Amino acid sequence: MNFYVTILGSGAALPTKNRMPSAQYINCNNRHFLIDCAEGAQLQLRKYKINFQKISHIFISHLHGDHYFGLVGLLSSMNLLGREKELTIYGPKELEGLIRPMLEFGGARLGFNVGFVELKMDTNAIIYEDDIVEVHSFPLVHKIPTCGFLIKEKPKPLKINPKKIKEYDLKIEHFKALQSAQDIVLESGEKCKYQELTLPAQEALSYAYCSDTKKSLTISKHVTGATVLYHEATFLIKDQKRANATAHSSTKDAADIAIAAKVKKLVVGHISSRYKTNEGHLNELKELFLNSDVTEDGMCIDLTKV
Ligand SMILES: [Zn+2]
């Protein structure tokens, strides 16, 4: 099973030579998601060799341009390349009214269906679910309504203990029952407790995305125990006043959420173009949260190795 994130844009609103604005590709057990879709996202997808036709769901956190100005271009390219597969886009309710007229102007028609799903901006909600993955949206605290997202694997089946099962003649239905923590009855009538024949399940992994937001400890409740927390840290601590004034976060704000939520790893992004290198953020982070990093365009975060 795989679960990794490719950072397509690690910068704040102003694109620079080194940092494009927000967009991230997530492959979670071969579900292909895009979170935010800033200007240039389609070029970044190409640059990092990601087949964007595989993307089935796009999650847009809020309607500041540096989080969705790339949508029309990406959808247009998907169409030019012959896409037929449906695409579902989740975002604030105004998103469809902004995007659809541009796509359909002049009688143009896409060769594939685009479904828009309105996010509830003020509460935690499950917005996507299948047999092994679920996606939650939850409120952030920004200048306009903004959602974070949590992509999490559902609890995994228990592992069969290969040494123990040698002693029994088990059928397929027995394996299924054991893996879902049910005791079994053998043909002989003998009862077996699932604990005797199984080993603990693999840990279910989760990725939390928080951009853009000012610090709010309420957020930590929505991302508690995440394997990796991506939290914006647009500013350094020395620019905390600017962070507060613009409803953004500093490295300290991001680390405070990571500590409160007891996440395994913190990565920060949405880095202001005023900082020419990562150094300031890295120096601050190492004092604040040990297992942490600053995102860069093209960075791949493999959750199975955290
Ligand atoms: Zn914003």
Residues whose N, C-alpha, C, O or C-beta is under 5 A from the ligand:
A	BS01	ZN	H64 D212
